[in-house]
Amino acid sequence: MVKDIKTAEKYAYIGEEERKILLSKARPIVLLHKKNALENASPGLPNVGIYLPYSALHHILFHYMEKDALVMTSANMPGQPMITENDESFSLNADYYLLHNRKIINRIDDSVVKIWKGRKFFIRKSRGFIPSFILSPHNKKIIAVGAEENSSAAQ
């Protein structure tokens, strides 16, 4: 997560479509071609996921920090669900932990987007975009229900 769009431009190459999605109200993680300043983040890979603050807490963090970027995780190991208990998060061996006494009832991952040839592709469609609706050309009543992340049913 970076402080603002100017900081994002310091660390990655940003086209007009990437800029629009970074600044959108959804604030997804956007996969961008990284600049040399970020070689230690995702070493050996050309891209890095960058997003802008989307909550008041994020803005407060940057207000009191000297840094303009944070390496963040959604508190889960690859292939594992997001950690919801504070005590479990200490197994991640992070430098810092941002914890709260509020229970996490529903896990909500960040959306991840890649702009390619001017089009938006979802790597993961979640916070900011789900739930959503789809326009149908059919003149039938349709209902679709289910969890936004893993399963749904439609009729």
Backbone torsions as a table, in degrees:
resi	resn	phi	psi	omega
1	MET	NA	135.0	178.8
2	VAL	-116.5	158.0	-173.5
3	LYS	-61.6	-43.2	-175.3
4	ASP	-160.0	179.0	-176.8
5	ILE	-65.8	-33.6	177.8
6	LYS	-62.4	-41.5	177.4
7	THR	-66.0	-40.8	177.9
8	ALA	-57.7	-40.6	179.6
9	GLU	-67.8	-24.2	177.0
10	LYS	-69.5	-32.3	-174.0
11	TYR	-102.9	-17.7	-176.0
12	ALA	-149.9	159.0	175.2
13	TYR	-83.1	128.2	-173.8
14	ILE	-127.4	118.5	174.8
15	GLY	-85.2	178.7	-177.0
16	GLU	-63.7	-41.8	179.6
17	GLU	-67.2	-40.2	176.7
18	GLU	-62.0	-41.4	178.8
19	ARG	-60.0	-45.6	-179.1
20	LYS	-60.2	-45.3	-176.8
21	ILE	-72.5	-35.5	176.2
22	LEU	-61.2	-39.9	-176.9
23	LEU	-87.6	-3.8	-178.5
24	SER	-67.9	163.6	179.5
25	LYS	-66.1	-21.9	179.8
26	ALA	-72.0	-30.1	178.9
27	ARG	47.4	55.1	178.2
28	PRO	-75.8	168.9	167.3
29	ILE	-74.5	130.3	179.7
30	VAL	-114.4	127.2	177.0
31	LEU	-78.4	121.6	-175.4
32	LEU	-128.1	153.5	174.9
33	HIS	-73.4	118.6	-173.2
34	LYS	-80.9	154.0	174.7
35	LYS	-91.4	167.9	-177.2
36	ASN	-56.8	-26.4	-178.8
37	ALA	-60.7	-17.9	-176.9
38	LEU	-111.6	23.5	-176.8
39	GLU	-59.5	-30.9	-179.9
40	ASN	-77.2	-14.0	174.4
41	ALA	-92.5	126.6	-175.9
42	SER	50.0	60.6	-176.8
43	PRO	-57.7	137.0	179.0
44	GLY	84.5	-8.0	179.3
45	LEU	-106.5	143.8	-177.6
46	PRO	-79.2	-18.1	-174.3
47	ASN	-112.8	158.8	175.2
48	VAL	-140.7	146.3	176.6
49	GLY	-90.6	123.4	-178.7
50	ILE	-126.4	140.0	172.2
51	TYR	-142.6	160.8	-179.8
52	LEU	-99.5	158.3	178.7
53	PRO	-55.1	136.8	178.3
54	TYR	-124.7	0.7	177.3
55	SER	-131.1	160.6	178.1
56	ALA	-58.7	-37.9	179.3
57	LEU	-59.5	-41.6	178.3
58	HIS	-60.2	-44.6	-179.8
59	HIS	-65.2	-38.4	177.3
60	ILE	-63.6	-43.1	177.5
61	LEU	-55.2	-50.9	-178.1
62	PHE	-67.4	-30.5	178.0
63	HIS	-61.2	-38.6	-176.2
64	TYR	-96.7	-2.6	-179.2
65	MET	-98.0	153.2	173.2
66	GLU	-86.9	-19.4	-178.2
67	LYS	-84.1	156.1	178.4
68	ASP	-108.0	3.5	179.5
69	ALA	-150.7	152.6	176.9
70	LEU	-132.1	141.6	170.2
71	VAL	-90.4	117.8	-173.2
72	MET	-116.5	155.2	172.2
73	THR	-135.6	154.7	177.1
74	SER	-88.6	19.6	174.7
75	ALA	62.5	54.4	172.1
76	ASN	-153.3	150.2	175.1
77	MET	-86.5	156.5	-179.6
78	PRO	-52.3	131.0	178.7
79	GLY	80.4	-1.4	-178.4
80	GLN	-110.6	152.4	176.9
81	PRO	-70.1	159.3	178.2
82	MET	-59.4	137.1	178.2
83	ILE	-70.6	135.1	-179.4
84	THR	-114.8	-9.2	179.8
85	GLU	-109.1	130.9	-178.1
86	ASN	-53.9	-43.7	-177.6
87	ASP	-60.0	-36.5	179.3
88	GLU	-65.6	-31.5	-175.2
89	SER	-64.8	-23.9	-179.5
90	PHE	-67.5	-15.5	176.6
91	SER	-71.5	-10.3	-178.6
92	LEU	-78.8	-12.0	-179.5
93	ASN	52.6	48.7	178.7
94	ALA	-86.1	164.2	176.0
95	ASP	-72.7	-38.9	-179.1
96	TYR	-139.2	154.8	177.9
97	TYR	-128.8	135.3	173.5
98	LEU	-109.2	104.5	-173.6
99	LEU	-117.9	163.7	179.1
100	HIS	-147.4	160.3	179.8
101	ASN	-88.2	0.8	177.1
102	ARG	-82.6	138.0	178.9
103	LYS	-72.0	142.3	171.2
104	ILE	-91.2	112.2	-178.4
105	ILE	-89.6	-48.8	-179.9
106	ASN	-118.5	124.6	175.8
107	ARG	-72.8	133.0	176.6
108	ILE	-134.9	109.6	178.0
109	ASP	-76.6	160.6	172.5
110	ASP	-74.4	146.0	172.0
111	SER	-73.6	146.8	177.9
112	VAL	-125.0	127.5	-174.0
113	VAL	-127.5	145.3	172.1
114	LYS	-127.3	130.2	174.2
115	ILE	-94.3	125.9	179.9
116	TRP	-136.6	122.7	-178.1
117	LYS	52.4	41.6	175.9
118	GLY	78.6	2.3	-179.2
119	ARG	-112.9	148.0	-179.4
120	LYS	-90.8	126.6	175.9
121	PHE	-120.4	132.6	178.9
122	PHE	-89.3	124.2	169.0
123	ILE	-82.7	-40.6	174.2
124	ARG	-145.4	121.7	179.9
125	LYS	-101.0	113.1	-176.1
126	SER	-151.2	-123.0	-175.5
127	ARG	-48.9	131.5	178.4
128	GLY	94.6	-22.3	-177.9
129	PHE	-125.4	-14.4	-177.0
130	ILE	-119.7	136.7	-3.0
131	PRO	-74.9	156.4	177.7
132	SER	-143.4	176.8	179.9
133	PHE	-122.3	160.6	178.4
134	ILE	-124.8	129.1	175.6
135	LEU	-75.0	135.5	-178.8
136	SER	-116.1	135.5	178.0
137	PRO	-76.9	-6.7	-177.1
138	HIS	-84.3	146.4	-180.0
139	ASN	-94.8	49.7	179.0
140	LYS	-125.9	153.2	174.0
141	LYS	-82.0	131.4	-176.8
142	ILE	-128.9	139.8	172.2
143	ILE	-125.6	137.3	175.9
144	ALA	-133.3	130.4	-179.4
145	VAL	-135.6	160.7	175.5
146	GLY	143.5	175.4	178.6
147	ALA	-68.3	141.5	-177.6
148	GLU	-70.1	-21.7	-172.1
149	GLU	-95.7	-45.2	-168.2
150	ASN	-118.1	-36.0	-174.8
151	SER	-145.9	155.5	174.9
152	SER	-156.4	164.4	176.2
153	ALA	-128.6	145.7	179.3
154	ALA	-137.2	152.7	177.3
155	GLN	-131.6	NA	NA
